[in-house]
C-alpha cells in the first residue's frame, strides 16, 4: 500500500471514534421540525452486522416522533445534520408508504423506494459529492401518490474498510396533491446486502475508478 493509503487509513481510524453524527431536523417549505423526526438515541452508527435487522430501517430504537408534517408533492424537503459529513461515503433518501398513518407504521414490508442519492466523483480526484455537507435536500416527485410516509435518510461511512457505518433518521410526512406514480418498492432490511461492492470496497487503495450507490435505482416519478 502506498504511503497515501496508509496515512488515510490511520486518519480514518482516528476519526472513527469521534466523527459520529445524527440527522436531527426535517426541513420543508416554510419551516423545519425536530418533532417530526424519530430521533436516534445517540450518534452511534448502525453497523454491518445489523444490515439484516430492523435497526437498518430507522436506527436503533429511536424515540417516537410527535408530529407528522404535511408537504406538497413537487416541493423540496431535506434533513439537517448536527455535524458535517466527513466520513467519505454515499447518501440516499427514501420514501416509505405507510399503510395507514406514518405514526403507527414501523416501516415493515416492501413499501420503500429511493428518491435521491449522492455518489462518487472521479475528477479532478476521487471523492464523494456529499463530503463535508451538513444538509441533504430532495424534491418529492410530483407523481408520488398522496398519503402518509416515512422519509428516510442514510449516509454510509466507508472510512473503515470492510466495516461500513450507516447514519440514519426517519421523518413522518403527509404528502398532499400527489399523482398516480407506481414506483418499484423494496423492503428495509433487504434493500442492501453485506456483499454489495458499494459497501465492501476500499476507498483508499486502489483508488476507485467507478462506484455504484448501494440499494435500488432512484425513482424520479
C-alpha positions in Angstrom: 0.0 0.0 0.0 1.3 3.4 -0.9 2.0 6.0 1.9 -1.1 7.9 0.9 -3.2 4.8 1.6 -1.6 4.1 4.9 -2.0 7.7 6.1 -5.6 7.7 5.0 -6.4 4.5 6.9 -4.7 5.8 10.1 -6.7 9.1 9.8 -9.9 7.3 9.3 -9.4 5.1 12.3 -8.6 8.1 14.4 -11.7 9.8 13.3 -14.0 6.8 13.7 -14.3 7.3 17.5 -15.3 11.0 17.3 -16.8 11.7 13.9 -20.3 10.4 14.6 -23.5 12.4 13.8 -27.3 12.5 13.8 -29.8 13.7 11.3 -31.8 15.8 13.7 -34.0 18.1 11.7 -36.5 17.9 8.9 -36.8 20.9 6.6 -39.8 21.7 4.4 -41.3 24.7 2.6 -41.8 27.4 5.3 -40.3 25.6 8.2 -38.3 22.9 10.0 -39.1 20.3 12.6 -37.2 18.1 15.0 -40.5 16.8 16.4 -41.3 15.0 13.1 -38.1 13.0 13.3 -37.9 9.7 15.1 -34.8 10.8 16.9 -31.9 8.3 17.3 -30.9 7.6 20.9 -27.3 8.6 20.3 -24.9 9.3 17.5 -23.5 5.7 17.2 -23.9 4.3 13.7 -25.7 1.2 12.6 -23.0 -1.4 11.8 -22.7 -4.1 9.1 -23.8 -6.8 11.4 -27.2 -5.1 11.6 -27.8 -4.9 7.9 -30.5 -7.6 8.1 -32.1 -6.3 11.3 -34.8 -3.7 11.7 -32.1 -1.3 13.1 -31.2 -0.5 9.5 -34.6 0.9 8.9 -34.9 4.0 11.1 -32.0 3.4 13.5 -31.8 1.6 16.8 -34.9 2.1 19.0 -35.4 5.8 18.0 -37.7 7.9 20.1 -41.2 8.4 18.7 -41.9 11.5 16.6 -44.7 13.7 17.9 -45.9 15.2 14.7 -46.4 14.5 11.0 -45.6 17.3 8.6 -47.7 18.0 5.5 -45.8 18.7 2.3 -47.0 19.0 -1.2 -45.8 16.7 -4.0 -43.2 18.6 -6.0 -41.9 20.5 -3.0 -38.4 20.3 -1.6 -37.7 18.7 1.8 -34.5 17.9 3.5 -32.5 16.8 6.5 -30.0 18.7 8.7 -27.1 17.0 10.3 -25.7 18.0 13.7 -22.2 17.9 12.2 -20.8 17.7 8.7 -20.4 14.5 6.6 -16.7 14.0 7.0 -16.8 10.2 6.7 -16.5 9.5 2.9 -19.3 7.6 1.5 -22.7 7.8 -0.3 -26.0 9.1 0.9 -29.6 8.5 -0.1 -33.1 9.5 0.7 -36.1 7.0 0.6 -39.8 7.3 0.9 -41.8 4.5 2.6 -45.6 4.5 2.1 -47.4 3.9 5.3 -50.4 1.5 5.1 -52.3 3.9 7.3 -50.6 6.7 9.4 -46.9 7.3 9.4 -47.0 7.5 13.2 -48.4 4.0 13.5 -46.2 2.3 11.0 -42.9 0.5 11.9 -41.6 0.6 8.3 -42.1 -3.1 7.6 -42.9 -4.6 4.2 -42.0 -3.8 0.6 -43.2 -0.2 0.7 -39.9 1.7 0.2 -38.4 3.5 -2.8 -35.4 5.7 -3.3 -35.9 9.3 -4.5 -32.4 10.7 -4.3 -28.8 9.5 -4.0 -25.3 11.1 -3.8 -22.4 9.0 -5.0 -18.8 9.5 -6.0 -17.0 11.7 -8.5 -13.6 10.9 -10.0 -12.3 14.2 -11.5 -10.1 16.0 -10.6 -9.8 13.4 -7.8 -11.9 10.7 -6.2 -14.3 11.8 -3.5 -18.0 11.7 -2.6 -20.2 14.6 -3.7 -21.7 15.0 -0.2 -18.4 15.2 1.6 -18.5 17.9 4.3 -22.1 18.7 3.6 -24.4 19.2 6.6 -27.7 19.1 4.7 -29.4 16.9 2.1 -32.3 18.1 0.1 -34.7 16.4 -2.4 -37.7 17.3 -4.4 -40.6 14.9 -3.8 -41.6 13.7 -7.3 -44.9 15.2 -8.4 -46.1 11.7 -9.3 -45.8 10.5 -5.8 -49.2 9.3 -4.6 -50.8 11.3 -1.8 -50.7 9.8 1.7 -48.6 9.4 4.8 -44.9 8.3 4.5 -41.7 7.8 6.4 -39.0 9.9 4.8 -35.7 8.1 5.4 -32.2 9.5 5.1 -29.0 7.4 5.2 -25.3 8.4 5.0 -22.9 5.4 4.7 -19.4 5.9 6.0 -16.8 3.9 4.2 -13.8 5.2 6.1 -13.1 1.8 7.8 -12.6 -0.7 5.0 -14.9 -3.7 5.3 -16.9 -2.1 8.1 -19.4 0.4 6.7 -21.4 2.6 9.0 -25.0 3.8 8.5 -26.2 7.1 9.9 -30.0 7.0 9.6 -33.1 9.0 10.6 -36.7 8.8 9.6 -39.2 11.6 9.5 -43.0 11.5 9.4 -44.6 13.3 6.5 -48.0 13.5 4.8 -47.8 14.2 1.0 -50.6 16.2 -0.5 -51.6 16.9 -4.1 -49.8 13.8 -5.3 -50.1 11.8 -8.5 -50.6 8.3 -9.7 -47.0 7.1 -9.9 -46.2 3.5 -9.2 -42.5 3.2 -8.1 -41.0 -0.3 -7.7 -40.7 -0.9 -4.0 -38.2 -2.7 -1.7 -38.1 -3.8 1.9 -35.8 -2.4 4.6 -34.0 -4.5 5.6 -33.4 -6.4 2.4 -32.7 -3.4 0.1 -28.9 -3.8 0.5 -26.6 -6.8 1.1 -23.4 -7.2 3.1 -21.6 -8.2 -0.1 -22.6 -5.2 -2.2 -19.4 -3.8 -3.9 -20.5 -0.3 -2.9 -20.1 -1.4 0.8 -17.0 -3.6 0.6 -14.6 -1.6 -1.5 -11.6 0.2 -0.2 -11.8 4.0 -0.8 -8.1 4.3 -0.2 -6.2 1.9 -2.4 -6.5 1.1 -5.2 -8.3 4.4 -5.7 -11.8 3.6 -7.1 -12.5 4.4 -10.8 -16.2 3.7 -10.6 -18.8 3.4 -7.9 -22.5 2.5 -7.7 -24.5 3.6 -4.7 -26.0 0.6 -2.9 -29.7 0.0 -3.0 -32.3 0.3 -5.7 -32.3 2.8 -8.6 -33.7 6.3 -7.9 -37.3 6.8 -8.8 -37.8 10.2 -10.4 -41.6 10.0 -10.9 
